[in-house]
Structures are given as structure tokens and as C-alpha cells.
Amino acid sequence: MTTQTPPQTPNHECTRVHVTPAEGRAVRMPERGHALMPAEGCEVPRNVYWARRIAVGDVQELPPATTKGKPSK
């Protein structure tokens, strides 16, 4: 008898990434009809397109946001 494990749901942190355009770059967003990315950046899917944009320096990946709360001392 084998034990079946329940299917894993994707982790939001692993499937999305927050990026901002590199200085002097205008970056198109295919998931938004090829509109230009705003200067403050946005959250995008972690896929081949965005991995390539990060690799060539068109966008910069930001670290994940920390949870809101009191700052640690």
C-alpha cells in the first residue's frame, strides 16, 4: 500500500516577483498588453520572460516585502 500526498498548491512567493525598471530603461509588460512598466515597478509572474529581463539587467528584482509590524530593536 502506498501513501499518497495531497497536491501542493503553488507558493505565492515562488511564483511572483517584484521588479523595477533599471535606470534609463523602458520595459514592456506582456501580461498588460505591452504597456510600459511604471517607474515604481510592480509584481510580475516569475517566468522565462521576466527571468531574462532580470538576467540582462532591464529590471531589478526587489527583495520580498517584510511583514508589517513593530521594527525589531
Buried (B, 14 or more C-beta within 10 A) or exposed (E): EEEEEEEEEEEEEEEBBBBBBBEEBEBEBEEEEEEEBEEEBEEBEBEEBBEEBBEEEBBBBEEEEEEEEEEEE
